[in-house]
Amino acid sequence: MIEIEDRVFTALADTTRRRLLTRLAQSGPKTATQLAREFPISRQGIMKQLDLLFHAGLVQTQRSGRERQYVFDPQSLQAASSWIETIGKQWEERLQRLKDFIEGDSDKPGSSHQ
């Protein structure tokens, strides 16, 4: 099973999908037809991109009569953001240990780092 972060990063790797997601986050629910009017892509192309965003958990659908509206869902994005934050903290800790090691080594008499 692919983890949610993998699906999110795969979905966000494409400029068009990022732009679609941004548009939905800023403007609220829209149909594929409405989005196709705003992008230089066919409705079928928009549907393909929205499907990938849906499978990544970045958009949800709402039925409004016969139409399906797409809505930004930040939950999966928050999971990916949390993963990035965790990795960032790990690197900060490693860099701090390296800094402490180097500074501790240079404080010793006879150290070649002076």
N, C-alpha and C positions, 0 to 999 in steps of 0.2 A: 504494500500500500504506500502510495506517495504521501508524504507529510504535507500538511496544509501550507507550510512555508515554501515548499518546493513548487506547489501549484501557484501560489501568490507570486513568487519571483519569476516564474515562467510567464505568467500573465502580464506582469509589469515590464517584462523585457522588451515589449513592442510599443513603439511610440503611439500608434493609433489607439491601442487599448488604454494606455495611460491617459491620452486625451479624452477618450470616451468616459473613463472613470472620473476624471476631473470635471467634465461637463455634468455628469449625473450628480456628483457631490455638490456642485455649485447651484445647479438649477432644479434639482429634485427629479421626480419620476418623469420618464419620457418613453415613448414608443420607439421601436426600431425605425419606423417611417419618419418620425420627427428628427431622430438623430441623423438619419441618412440625408436629410435636407441641409444639415449643418456641416457635413463632411463630404469630401470629394470621393466618396465610396458608394457603391451600390447598396441597396437595402440588404441584399443577400450577403454582401461583404460585412456590413454592420452586424447582421445576425450571427455570422461566424465569430466575429470578435466578441460579441456579447455572450455567446455560448461559452467561450473560453473564460471570460470573466465570471460567468455564473458557476462554472465547475471549480473555479478557484475560490468561490465563496465571496467574491468581491461585489457582486450584484445579486439581487433577488428579483423575482417577478411578482407583479400584482395584476390580477385580472380586473379590467374595467370594461364591463360589457363584453364586446367581442375582441377588444384590444388587450394586449399584454404590455404592461409598462415595466420598465426596468428601473430599479432603485439601488442606489449605492448602499452597500452594507459594510461598515468599517470593521466588523468583528475579525475577519481574516487578516485584514491589514494590521490590526492591533497585535495579532499573534506573531506576524512577521516582524513587526517593530520590536516586540518583546525579545524575539530571538536575536535581533541585531544588537539590542541593548545588552543582552547577556554576553554576547561575543565581545562587545566593546569593553565591558567591565573586566573580562578575562584578560584582554590585551593590556588594559591599564594596570592591572595587578602584575602582570609579567614585566611590563616596562618599569614599574616601580621597583620590583625586586632586582632587575638589572641595574637600575640607577643606584639603589642601595648597595649592591655588590661593588660596583665601580667606585663609588664614593668611599665606601668602607675600605677598599683595597688601596686607594690613593692616600688615605690618612695614616697608613702604617709606615714606620720608618724603613728606609731602604726600598721603597716602592718605586718602580720605574715609570709611574704615571705622573710624576711631578714635573 
